[in-house]
């Protein structure tokens, strides 16, 4: 389950690479076109820089508003039965899209469109019309079928829902499943815009979607008449379902307007014979298998998490509220460091490794992988430990509002604590997948996905059989993280044989030194937390003060320890930052 299980619209679900992964690297070797007398090379470079800046700004705003959206929904719906009913219904449209289109965008559709735009006499216009027409028809049929099958789909992901909870979830799904069409079209239109070097709208349009959903959540808080599955009214459900869907409709309309302004005019056509689309899609079989395994992982998580929440509520457990919603919110917090730190490094690495792989320069592939892993670890090792240490305080600070109580927020923190310890294995596994893609191999990631689902599923079932209901989801999170540890060990073995090694001794040495360097800083952070609890008990002062003061005091301890242990990556990052500042 290597994908985001939430319904975040600001990043593609399940694809091998985001739009950012296809962005030209800032530090890649200069292109021969840069030396042309006409100056077109420098103009191109300037345009790429502007596009990168637009994408970076849009991505950051999108993530900030997306996270604020999550906080508002948590306050409005809570993390118990109503929150699970909404989140299950709102996740299914993105899963369906992921299986149909999402996983194919980066690996098949975008390269196919780029190639046809260069090769075809009409600039690929006929191919785009065929693809657009096929997508519209397919999505209309699938969306209608999904709405008609709302009941069985909810049953697939949450068979243990109480009758009232299932009724609410199905009612919401009748509205939310309409998003299947708009999510799919948004993905396709974004891909078409990217092939035209139009990057602004795909990263800024989700911001509007987030703002609409934030407004829906705030409105529900003020005018909603029920905060449980027994008291929520039909009007409240229409507000939630229709309002959420309107956010995705607005996103699609904005993207379509941008595509129209780029000069594209859709002419419906279905003469697919000889178009090459069928052959392109047939090459995506392994990618589809990988996507399918990730979604099977979500089925396991959803079934076990929703069932545990229902069981805890039925038993009158004071710690109830640790279900799928709590898991989803913890996962969003967990992914932020990876998305902000590691993805930016992978963005630069992937095109370079692909070029090196074409030239069979395996030493350069190894060096790129090793360097990216070690630099990421320099930041992610202390950050993951800090998040784990202060997970409860951060979760209560962010989520204990409205219909989400302190206990519910603490459950999110417990799940986040376990997830954050797996942040580095998760990142290394994602990095290894990029190496396989650079080698043109989509089959091995598919098999690794099967291995992941086996480990995750076995440990999740073990958690459901052995742990009390309010801790089951914590066990599921532990199984999820363990699956990446197993995956990176197997993937590392395969890559090492193909590349003649992975610089393993150097990587392991760096990781050992980083964890040793982090140990005293963790003690400092823990001491600060205990002092704040002793002095202030609990509350806002502890939730804000302990993490802030603890991190400020622990950071110089960590930096001093890394210097004493001669962690070379610290100097490399410092020099890089200095050079960037001088260049800026």
C-alpha positions, -999 to +999 in steps of 0.1 A: +000+000+000+026+025-011+001+052-020-018+078-002-050+062+010-067+096+015-087+115-010-061+142-014-066+158-047-033+177-046-013+146-056-020+117-078-029+085-061-009+054-068+011+066-098+048+058-100+057+094-101+040+128-096+040+156-120+069+170-101+089+138-109+087+147-146+100+182-141+134+189-156+161+188-129+177+222-121+212+206-118+212+183-148+239+186-174+234+215-198+216+208-229+233+215-262+205+238-271+217+262-245+246+271-267+226+281-297+233+315-311+197+324-312+195+323-274+167+299-274+186+277-249+187+303-223+151+312-229+141+276-225+161+274-193+144+306-180+110+292-189+118+259-171+129+279-140+096+299-141+076+267-144+095+251-115+088+282-093+051+282-102+049+244-095+068+247-062+046+276-050+014+259-061+024+226-046+032+242-012-001+261-012-020+230-022-005+210+006-011+237+032-047+241+022-051+203+019-039+199+054-061+226+067-090+209+049-082+177+069-081+196+102-115+212+094-131+179+084-118+163+116-134+191+136-166+187+117-170+150+115-148+136+143-129+103+140-156+079+151-185+063+132-196+094+111-160+102+102-154+067+090-187+067+070-176+098+051-140+088+046-148+054+032-173+069+008-150+097-002-119+074-008-136+049-032-138+074-061-100+080-060-094+042-058-115+036-088-097+064-107-063+050-096-071+016-110-084+031-143-062+061-151-041+073-122-015+046-123-011+049-160-005+087-163+032+089-156+042+055-169+022+053-202-001+082-211+022+112-207+051+096-226+027+084-253+012+119-258+047+135-259+058+110-285+028+115-307+030+153-305+065+150-318+060+123-344+025+130-359+020+155-387-009+171-368+011+174-336-008+146-320-042+163-322-060+133-335-045+111-308-055+135-281-091+136-295-093+098-295-079+096-260-102+124-247-132+108-262-124+073-249-118+087-214-151+106-214-171+075-225-153+052-201-156+075-171-193+081-177-200+044-178-178+036-148-192+065-128-228+055-134-220+019-126-203+030-094-232+051-082-256+022-089-233-001-069-227+022-040-241-003-015-218-032-025-188-009-028-193+003+008-197-033+018-164-042+001-145-017+022-164-017+054-185-048+059-186-043+097-204-009+095-234-007+118-267-005+099-271+033+105-235+039+096-237+019+064-269+038+054-252+071+059-221+060+040-241+047+010-262+079+009-230+100+009-215+077-018-244+084-042-230+120-044-193+114-038-190+086-064-198+112-091-162+124-085-150+094-104-157+112-137-142+145-125-111+130-109-103+110-140-108+140-163-087+162-141-059+137-143-061+134-181-064+172-186-034+178-163-014+153-184-023+171-216-014+204-201+020+191-189+028+179-225+022+215-235+046+228-208+016+242-189+023+235-153+005+262-133-031+251-135-025+214-125-009+224-093-031+254-085-065+241-094-066+216-064-063+246-041-097+257-052-110+222-045-095+223-010-111+257-003-145+245-013-142+215+010-130+237+038-161+259+033-183+227+034-167+216+067-171+250+083-207+252+071-214+218+086-200+229+119-223+258+121-255+246+105-252+208+108-278+193+132-261+160+140-226+148+146-233+110+148-246+085+123-279+084+142-285+122+144-271+134+111-299+145+088-305+140+051-298+178+046-265+175+064-255+145+042-264+164+010-242+193+022-213+169+028-217+148-003-227+174-029-204+201-014-174+178-016-182+168-052-186+204-062-150+210-052-138+184-077-162+198-103-147+232-099-111+218-102-120+201-134-137+232-149-106+253-141-083+228-157-105+225-188-105+263-191-067+262-190-066+235-217-090+256-239-067+286-235-038+266-246-055+262-280-069+226-277-104+221-292-119+187-286-133+169-316-150+136-306-137+107-325-134+069-318-114+057-348-089+039-326-076+014-351-039+023-358-038+050-332-012+031-311-032+037-279-040+000-274-004-010-277+007+017-252-019+005-227-009-031-231+026-022-219+011-010-186+001-044-174+027-046-147+020-011-135-017-020-132-007-051-112+013-029-088-016-004-085-040-033-078-019-047-050-017-013-033-055-010-034-059-045-020-038-032+008-063-004+014-092-029+014-074-048+042-067-016+062-103-003+057-120-035+067-099-040+098-098-003+109-136+003+104-144-030+122-122-021+151-138+013+155-173-002+155-162-028+180-147-001+203-179+019+201-201-011+208-181-019+239-183+016+251-146+020+250-134+054+262-106+052+236-130+047+207-122+068+177-092+048+164-106+037+130-100+044+094-104+082+098-078+084+125-055+062+104-060+085+073-053+117+092-021+102+108-010+090+073-013+125+059+009+139+087+033+111+082+037+117+044+044+154+047+082+151+054+086+126+026+066+148+002+085+180+011+120+166+015+125+133-003+103+139-034+123+171-043+155+150-043+139+122-062+126+147-088+162+156-096+175+120-094+150+102-117+158+119-150+196+116-143+194+079-134+173+072-165+199+088-187+227+069-170+208+036-173+204+042-211+242+046-213+247+016-190+267+038-166+258+017-136+284+034-113+266+067-118+232+050-110+247+036-078+262+069-069+230+088-075+209+063-054+235+063-026+238+101-025+200+107-025+194+081+002+221+095+025+211+131+021+175+123+027+184+103+058+204+132+072+171+151+075+145+122+079+163+103+107+161+131+133+128+143+120+111+109+122+123+105+158+111+140+167+077+133+152+074+100+171+084+117+203+059+145+201+032+128+180+005+130+207+011+167+215+011+176+178-020+155+170-040+170+199-029+205+190-040+200+153-071+178+156-087+183+191-113+207+179-151+206+173-163+170+172-129+155+177-120+152+214-086+150+231-089+112+232-097+109+195-068+132+187-045+112+210-054+081+190-042+098+158-010+106+177-005+070+187-008+058+150+015+086+139+041+076+164+043+041+149+042+054+113+069+080+119+094+053+129+089+038+095+095+070+076+130+062+065+122+026+053+092+041+034+114+067+017+141+042+008+115+018-007+100+047-028+136+056-039+143+020-050+111+020-070+124+050-089+156+032-097+136+003-111+116+027-133+148+044-144+159+009-156+127+005-175+115-023-151+079-022-140+077-059-133+099-061-102+079-033-085+048-053-091+062-084-074+075-062-046+040-048-042+027-084-038+053-090-011+043-058+007+006-068+007+014-102+021+034-088+050+010-060+056-020-082+055-006-109+078+005-084+104-028-065+102-048-096+107-025-106+137-032-071+152-070-075+148-069-109+165-046-100+194-049-063+203-078-045+220-101-026+196-086+009+202-051-004+195-058-025+164-052+004+140-019+011+157-010-025+150-021-021+114+002+009+111+030-011+124+023-038+098+022-012+071+056+002+080+071-033+084+060-042+048+083-014+035+112-027+056+108-061+040+103-046+006+135-025+007+155-056+018+142-076-011+144-047-036+179-039-024+191-074-030+177-074-065+191-040-074+225-049-059+227-079-082+217-058-113+240-029-106+270-047-092+263-033-057+245-004-041+273+013-021+258-006+008+287-003+032+288+035+029+250+037+032+249+015+063+278+034+079+260+067+074+227+054+088+244+039+119+262+072+126+230+092+121+210+072+145+239+073+170+240+111+166+202+113+171+203+094+204+215+123+226+191+147+209+162+124+215+171+123+252+171+161+253+138+162+236+123+136+259+136+155+290+120+188+278+087+169+273+088+154+308+096+188+323+067+205+305+044+178+317+056+181+353+053+219+353+021+224+332+003+190+332-014+191+299-029+217+275-019+242+250+013+252+267+026+216+266+013+208+231+031+239+216+059+245+240+074+210+244+078+203+207+091+238+199+116+241+229+125+204+226+134+207+189+153+240+194+175+225+221+179+191+204+189+204+170+224+218+180+230+186+199+223+165+168+244+188+146+274+186+171+270+148+173+270+145+134+301+166+132+319+145+159+309+113+142+321+127+109+289+124+089+301+138+056+266+145+043+261+173+067+290+192+051+278+184+016+243+198+024+258+229+041+279+236+011+249+231-012+229+256+008+257+281+008+262+279-029+224+283-035+224+314-013+254+329-031+238+321-065+205+336-054 
